[in-house]
Amino acid sequence: MRPPAAAGRVLGAAALLLLAAPAPADPMIEAVRAQAARIGPVAFERTVDATDRSGRTVRRIERFTPQGRDGRGNWVLVSVDGRPPTDRERREHGRDVAGIPAPGYWRLATILSGPFTRTKDPAGQPVYRFEPLAPGSIQTQRGDISANLAAEARIEMANGQPMVRSIRIFASKPFSMMGVARMNRFDSRNDYAPDREGVPTLTAHSSDVEVKAPVVGTVTSATRMTYRPL
């Protein structure tokens, strides 16, 4: 008979192995990942409505043209509140987008690459929860915050194959960024739909964020974006 202490060690080791085991294969997730990887970055124009804590909303129109398959490319700030952008606004926009992969359905190949659990919504549609997100999923000017985030993806059939219709990416709790700022709230959603050729494409994005940082204090922002393929 195995001594109780030894039995406890064996059970503990078994539990660790289960926790470390990779997520089981899922044909819907595998199909989505493969299609997202094939699509790659695409050119688009987006309308951005950004509202700050004072309630003021600024509308920007931006265009992106990819160069290669890593999400880098040429960004152009087309207008700000219906007028040509100033040189300062162009410089600020360039800093905001520098080094961050362009959004799109192709990003799901990374975002959905980590461990997940599967449930169903009230309508019976599958919902996949990923937590934490894989490295490189969500990058900001303050670094990669993926490890602090979770995602819930809703998948439906479109044109005979699985497609993510929407994904919510959020922080379950506040977290520190670079030991300086603190993310008090992060909640975003992407919506996707097939284009004229049946290829999934990003159509809309919304986010609500609250960050506390030295000097500036607590900053809140709400952003709504709509996308148009070029």
MIGUSE-39237 format. One record per atom (N, C-alpha, C): x, y, z. Coordinates in pm, whole numbers, padded with zeros to 5 digits, always signed. Example, Ala and Ser with C-alpha at 12.3 -4.5 7.8 and 13.67 -1.06 7.14 Angstrom:
MIGUSE-39237
+01319-00569+00780
+01230-00450+00780
+01320-00330+00780
+01285-00225+00708
+01367-00106+00714
+01290+00003+00787
END
This chain:
MIGUSE-39237
+00085-00120+00000
+00000+00000+00000
+00088+00124+00000
+00055+00224-00088
+00137+00344-00100
+00114+00435+00019
+00219+00484+00084
+00204+00576+00196
+00125+00699+00153
+00047+00762+00245
-00035+00878+00211
+00046+00992+00150
+00165+01021+00203
+00245+01132+00151
+00286+01107+00006
+00328+00981-00020
+00368+00947-00156
+00249+00955-00251
+00134+00908-00204
+00014+00915-00287
-00022+01059-00319
-00004+01147-00220
-00033+01288-00244
+00058+01348-00349
+00187+01305-00343
+00280+01358-00443
+00244+01311-00582
+00201+01185-00594
+00162+01132-00724
+00040+01205-00778
-00061+01228-00690
-00181+01298-00734
-00149+01442-00773
-00058+01505-00696
-00019+01642-00729
+00049+01650-00864
+00139+01554-00890
+00209+01552-01019
+00111+01529-01133
+00015+01442-01111
-00084+01416-01215
-00167+01541-01245
-00202+01615-01139
-00279+01737-01159
-00200+01839-01239
-00071+01851-01209
+00013+01945-01284
+00021+01907-01431
+00030+01777-01458
+00035+01732-01596
-00093+01767-01671
-00206+01753-01601
-00332+01786-01664
-00342+01935-01694
-00294+02017-01601
-00298+02161-01622
-00207+02203-01736
-00095+02133-01751
+00002+02170-01854
-00032+02112-01991
-00128+02020-01994
-00159+01954-02120
-00217+02053-02220
-00185+02041-02348
-00240+02132-02448
-00389+02112-02465
-00458+02216-02512
-00601+02206-02534
-00631+02099-02638
-00742+02025-02619
-00775+01921-02716
-00801+01981-02853
-00775+01903-02956
-00797+01950-03093
-00946+01975-03114
-00977+02079-03185
-01115+02114-03216
-01121+02151-03363
-01200+02081-03443
-01199+02106-03588
-01242+02247-03626
-01333+02307-03549
-01377+02442-03583
-01265+02543-03559
-01199+02531-03445
-01088+02622-03415
-00974+02603-03514
-00942+02478-03544
-00834+02452-03639
-00866+02511-03776
-00991+02501-03819
-01030+02556-03949
-01021+02708-03949
-01064+02772-03839
-01057+02918-03830
-00911+02964-03832
-00827+02898-03754
-00685+02935-03751
-00621+02924-03889
-00650+02815-03958
-00590+02791-04089
-00636+02896-04189
-00765+02928-04189
-00815+03027-04283
-00759+03166-04252
-00753+03202-04123
-00699+03333-04085
-00554+03346-04130
-00477+03238-04115
-00337+03242-04157
-00325+03257-04309
-00416+03195-04383
-00411+03205-04530
-00447+03345-04578
-00541+03410-04510
-00591+03540-04556
-00481+03646-04550
-00414+03656-04437
-00310+03757-04423
-00368+03898-04414
-00284+03999-04396
-00330+04138-04385
-00392+04187-04516
-00491+04274-04505
-00557+04330-04623
-00563+04482-04610
-00576+04549-04725
-00589+04695-04726
-00729+04734-04681
-00738+04845-04609
-00869+04890-04563
-00868+05040-04536
-00988+05094-04527
-01010+05229-04475
-01097+05216-04352
-01064+05288-04247
-01147+05279-04128
-01184+05418-04077
-01304+05427-04023
-01353+05548-03958
-01346+05527-03808
-01276+05615-03739
-01252+05600-03596
-01321+05715-03523
-01412+05681-03431
-01475+05780-03344
-01422+05755-03203
-01337+05847-03154
-01275+05833-03023
-01330+05939-02928
-01385+05892-02814
-01444+05980-02716
-01361+05979-02589
-01319+06097-02541
-01237+06103-02421
-01325+06123-02298
-01263+06140-02180
-01339+06147-02055
-01424+06273-02044
-01392+06374-02124
-01472+06496-02122
-01599+06483-02206
-01608+06373-02282
-01722+06352-02369
-01701+06403-02510
-01585+06457-02537
-01555+06507-02671
-01519+06392-02763
-01578+06390-02882
-01552+06284-02981
-01481+06342-03101
-01374+06276-03141
-01298+06314-03260
-01312+06202-03362
-01342+06239-03485
-01354+06139-03593
-01234+06147-03685
-01167+06032-03700
-01054+06022-03792
-01086+05920-03901
-01036+05947-04019
-01042+05847-04127
-00899+05809-04161
-00873+05679-04159
-00738+05628-04180
-00740+05521-04289
-00626+05507-04357
-00613+05401-04458
-00485+05323-04433
-00495+05193-04461
-00379+05106-04443
-00358+05021-04566
-00233+05011-04610
-00194+04924-04721
-00084+04832-04672
-00106+04700-04672
-00004+04609-04617
+00118+04599-04706
+00230+04569-04642
+00355+04540-04711
+00411+04412-04651
+00386+04299-04716
+00424+04171-04659
+00312+04113-04576
+00343+04008-04502
+00242+03934-04426
+00259+03944-04275
+00338+04041-04229
+00359+04054-04084
+00274+04163-04021
+00185+04225-04100
+00097+04327-04046
+00153+04467-04050
+00277+04481-04099
+00332+04615-04117
+00290+04666-04254
+00296+04798-04271
+00258+04854-04399
+00253+05005-04392
+00180+05063-04484
+00173+05208-04498
+00041+05259-04443
+00050+05340-04336
-00068+05404-04278
-00077+05548-04327
-00199+05593-04355
-00223+05732-04393
-00341+05785-04311
-00318+05898-04243
-00427+05968-04175
-00492+06059-04279
-00614+06026-04319
-00680+06096-04430
-00743+06227-04383
-00815+06221-04271
-00883+06342-04224
-00909+06334-04075
-00933+06450-04015
-00969+06462-03873
-01089+06556-03865
-01201+06504-03820
-01325+06582-03814
-01357+06649-03948
-01330+06577-04057
-01368+06625-04189
-01271+06720-04256
-01159+06750-04191
-01059+06841-04249
-00927+06769-04266
-00837+06822-04348
-00705+06761-04361
-00631+06765-04227
-00558+06660-04193
-00486+06660-04066
-00370+06759-04066
-00337+06809-03949
-00220+06895-03935
-00094+06808-03932
+00021+06873-03946
+00147+06798-03939
+00161+06729-03802
+00121+06797-03698
+00130+06737-03564
+00040+06615-03553
-00081+06623-03606
-00172+06509-03600
-00117+06391-03680
-00053+06420-03792
+00008+06312-03870
+00120+06244-03791
+00203+06325-03723
+00312+06269-03644
+00258+06185-03529
+00155+06236-03460
+00096+06161-03349
+00034+06031-03397
-00032+06035-03509
-00092+05914-03566
+00017+05813-03602
+00126+05861-03660
+00236+05771-03694
+00294+05703-03572
+00306+05776-03460
+00355+05714-03336
+00256+05612-03282
+00127+05642-03295
+00025+05552-03240
+00024+05416-03308
+00050+05413-03439
+00040+05288-03514
+00176+05219-03535
+00284+05288-03499
+00418+05233-03525
+00441+05103-03448
+00487+05001-03520
+00526+04876-03458
+00413+04785-03416
+00289+04823-03443
+00175+04741-03402
+00113+04678-03527
+00097+04545-03531
+00039+04481-03649
-00101+04536-03679
-00131+04556-03805
-00262+04606-03845
-00370+04505-03807
-00488+04553-03771
-00596+04461-03736
-00652+04390-03858
-00729+04286-03833
-00792+04212-03942
-00822+04070-03898
-00895+03998-03982
-00929+03859-03949
-00804+03775-03936
-00698+03811-04008
-00574+03735-04005
-00514+03726-03865
-00544+03825-03778
-00486+03825-03644
-00540+03711-03557
-00653+03653-03597
-00711+03543-03519
-00620+03420-03517
-00533+03407-03615
-00440+03294-03616
-00352+03296-03491
-00320+03416-03441
-00242+03430-03318
-00331+03433-03195
-00436+03513-03200
-00523+03531-03083
-00586+03399-03038
-00618+03311-03133
-00684+03184-03101
-00586+03068-03095
-00461+03097-03073
-00361+02989-03075
-00332+02930-02937
-00389+02987-02832
-00361+02939-02697
-00463+02837-02648
-00453+02798-02520
-00547+02702-02462
-00687+02763-02453
-00789+02677-02459
-00926+02727-02458
-01020+02628-02391
-01135+02679-02354
-01247+02596-02310
-01366+02627-02400
-01457+02533-02412
-01571+02550-02502
-01702+02541-02425
-01792+02638-02452
-01927+02636-02397
-02024+02671-02511
-02151+02694-02475
-02250+02736-02575
-02328+02854-02519
-02369+02943-02611
-02452+03056-02570
-02598+03012-02564
-02689+03099-02519
-02830+03059-02508
-02893+03010-02638
-02836+03053-02752
-02890+03008-02882
-02829+02876-02927
-02738+02822-02846
-02676+02694-02882
-02552+02706-02967
-02507+02829-02993
-02387+02848-03073
-02263+02832-02985
-02156+02773-03040
-02036+02751-02959
-01965+02882-02925
-01915+02889-02803
-01835+03002-02756
-01704+02946-02703
-01593+02997-02754
-01461+02950-02713
-01393+03058-02628
-01348+03019-02509
-01281+03113-02419
-01132+03080-02413
-01052+03183-02438
-00907+03170-02435
-00853+03257-02322
-00777+03195-02231
-00719+03272-02120
-00602+03197-02059
-00485+03260-02056
-00453+03392-02112
-00435+03383-02263
-00425+03499-02327
-00402+03501-02471
-00256+03470-02501
-00232+03416-02619
-00097+03382-02661
-00013+03509-02677
+00118+03500-02653
+00205+03617-02673
+00189+03675-02813
+00190+03808-02820
+00176+03875-02949
+00034+03899-02993
-00064+03854-02914
-00204+03871-02953
-00246+04017-02952
-00216+04086-02841
-00255+04227-02826
-00132+04307-02787
-00089+04389-02881
+00028+04472-02857
-00011+04619-02853
+00050+04691-02761
+00025+04834-02746
+00158+04908-02747
+00150+05042-02741
+00273+05121-02735
+00345+05099-02603
+00277+05045-02504
+00339+05015-02375
+00381+04869-02363
+00373+04796-02474
+00419+04658-02473
+00308+04558-02500
+00343+04431-02490
+00250+04320-02515
+00171+04293-02387
+00039+04309-02393
-00044+04290-02274
-00126+04161-02282
-00092+04074-02376
-00172+03953-02402
-00189+03866-02279
-00085+03851-02197
-00089+03761-02083
-00192+03803-01978
-00237+03928-01985
-00335+03979-01889
-00478+03976-01941
-00496+03922-02060
-00626+03930-02125
-00687+03793-02153
-00817+03794-02170
-00892+03675-02211
-00974+03711-02334
-01022+03609-02403
-01106+03631-02521
-01218+03530-02527
-01332+03573-02577
-01445+03484-02602
-01486+03499-02748
-01469+03392-02824
-01497+03395-02967
-01625+03318-02998
-01710+03377-03079
-01834+03313-03122
-01819+03272-03268
-01841+03145-03293
-01815+03088-03424
-01945+03037-03486
-01966+03071-03613
-02082+03024-03687
-02034+02967-03820
-02122+02897-03888
-02091+02847-04020
-02126+02954-04124
-02034+02977-04218
-02057+03072-04327
-01994+03015-04453
-02073+03005-04559
-02024+02949-04685
-01964+02809-04666
-02026+02734-04575
-01986+02596-04556
-01865+02573-04467
-01816+02678-04401
-01702+02659-04312
-01713+02748-04188
-01646+02709-04079
-01656+02789-03956
-01593+02926-03974
-01656+03027-03911
-01605+03163-03916
-01635+03232-03785
-01538+03306-03732
-01562+03386-03613
-01649+03504-03652
-01765+03515-03588
-01854+03629-03613
-01819+03747-03524
-01777+03717-03401
-01738+03823-03309
-01643+03767-03206
-01560+03854-03153
-01470+03815-03046
-01462+03929-02946
-01479+03895-02820
-01463+03993-02712
-01329+03967-02646
-01248+04072-02632
-01118+04062-02567
-01121+04155-02447
-01087+04103-02330
-01108+04182-02209
-01010+04141-02099
-00999+04228-02001
-00918+04198-01882
-01012+04155-01769
-00984+04039-01711
-01068+03990-01601
-01048+04072-01474
-00931+04137-01463
-00901+04219-01346
-00797+04324-01385
-00781+04430-01307
-00680+04533-01338
-00540+04472-01339
-00451+04536-01415
-00313+04487-01420
-00217+04602-01445
-00092+04580-01410
+00013+04681-01425
+00076+04671-01564
+00115+04785-01618
+00184+04788-01747
+00320+04854-01729
+00424+04777-01752
+00562+04824-01744
+00595+04880-01606
+00520+04841-01503
+00547+04885-01368
+00518+05031-01344
+00454+05098-01440
+00428+05241-01428
+00278+05269-01430
+00214+05235-01541
+00071+05259-01555
-00008+05137-01507
-00136+05158-01482
-00224+05050-01439
-00349+05050-01527
-00378+04936-01587
-00498+04920-01668
-00612+04880-01575
-00702+04974-01551
-00815+04945-01463
-00928+04873-01536
-00943+04904-01664
-01049+04840-01743
-01005+04829-01888
-01027+04712-01946
-01000+04689-02088
-01107+04596-02140
-01189+04644-02232
-01297+04562-02287
-01316+04601-02433
-01301+04506-02523
-01313+04538-02666
-01388+04427-02738
-01435+04460-02856
-01507+04363-02939
-01477+04389-03085
-01454+04281-03160
-01440+04286-03305
-01554+04208-03368
-01609+04262-03476
-01712+04192-03553
-01658+04163-03693
-01697+04047-03746
-01649+04003-03878
-01767+03959-03964
-01749+03968-04094
-01851+03922-04188
-01782+03884-04319
-01843+03795-04399
-01784+03761-04529
-01792+03881-04623
-01688+03900-04705
-01694+04005-04807
-01766+03952-04930
-01760+04025-05041
-01834+03984-05160
-01789+03850-05215
-01665+03814-05186
-01612+03686-05233
-01622+03577-05127
-01687+03608-05015
-01704+03510-04909
-01588+03499-04813
-01491+03589-04824
-01374+03585-04736
-01404+03663-04608
-01382+03605-04490
-01409+03678-04366
-01324+03805-04356
-01388+03913-04313
-01317+04040-04300
-01366+04114-04176
-01279+04194-04118
-01312+04276-04002
-01403+04390-04047
-01517+04406-03978
-01612+04512-04015
-01625+04620-03909
-01606+04586-03782
-01626+04686-03676
-01545+04649-03553
-01510+04752-03478
-01436+04735-03352
-01488+04838-03252
-01498+04797-03127
-01532+04890-03020
-01447+04857-02899
-01412+04959-02820
-01332+04935-02700
-01363+05041-02596
-01355+04999-02471
-01368+05089-02356
-01250+05061-02264
-01172+05166-02237
-01046+05151-02165
-01035+05257-02057
-00980+05214-01942
-00947+05309-01836
-00807+05279-01785
-00719+05379-01793
-00579+05362-01753
-00544+05469-01651
-00471+05427-01547
-00420+05522-01449
-00268+05529-01463
-00216+05651-01480
-00073+05669-01503
-00025+05792-01427
+00106+05794-01393
+00161+05912-01326
+00142+06037-01411
+00133+06149-01344
+00120+06281-01406
-00020+06304-01462
-00064+06217-01555
-00193+06240-01621
-00311+06189-01539
-00284+06100-01443
-00393+06046-01362
-00472+05940-01436
-00602+05934-01410
-00689+05833-01471
-00745+05885-01604
-00724+05806-01707
-00770+05845-01841
-00865+05738-01893
-00981+05779-01937
-01077+05687-01996
-01098+05721-02142
-01130+05620-02220
-01159+05643-02362
-01253+05536-02412
-01338+05577-02505
-01429+05484-02573
-01407+05504-02723
-01383+05396-02793
-01351+05404-02936
-01444+05313-03015
-01494+05365-03125
-01575+05287-03217
-01516+05299-03356
-01497+05187-03423
-01438+05187-03557
-01523+05106-03652
-01531+05153-03778
-01591+05074-03885
-01488+05060-03996
-01487+04944-04061
-01386+04910-04160
-01448+04889-04297
-01375+04935-04399
-01417+04914-04538
-01295+04863-04616
-01305+04742-04674
-01192+04691-04751
-01164+04778-04874
-01039+04789-04911
-00999+04865-05028
-00956+04772-05141
END
